[in-house]
Amino acid sequence: MDRKMANRKLIRLSQLKSKLGAENLEEIDWVTFGVIVKKTTPQSANNGRTFSIWRLNDLRDLNQCVSLFLFGDVHKEHWKTDQGTV
């Protein structure tokens, strides 16, 4: 993990909103970690494509969640991932 994190900045999911307003994250090599705390049943978009929505949290502040929308190949590959997975 130390090798993978070298020269990268860790931004907690609960800090993401404030960091987006204060820093230009497009110029920083950063990572975040999250736990799937809620999943929706796969849904169909207006164009007929299926997608899923995951709510992610860093378990530091349970009121700060990030919604992640999974479409296309990402949805097909990961929609069965269990709630509670990091």
HELIX and SHEET records of a PDB file:
HELIX    1   1 ASP A    2  MET A    5  1                                   4    
HELIX    2   2 LEU A   13  GLN A   15  5                                   3    
HELIX    3   3 LEU A   16  ALA A   22  1                                   7    
HELIX    4   4 LEU A   25  GLU A   27  5                                   3    
HELIX    5   5 GLY A   72  HIS A   78  1                                   7    
SHEET    1   A 2 LYS A   9  LEU A  10  0                                        
SHEET    2   A 2 TRP A  30  VAL A  31  1                                        
SHEET    1   B 3 VAL A  35  LYS A  39  0                                        
SHEET    2   B 3 THR A  50  ASN A  57 -1                                        
SHEET    3   B 3 GLN A  43  SER A  44 -1                                        
SHEET    1   C 3 VAL A  35  LYS A  39  0                                        
SHEET    2   C 3 THR A  50  ASN A  57 -1                                        
SHEET    3   C 3 VAL A  66  LEU A  70 -1                                        
END                                                                             
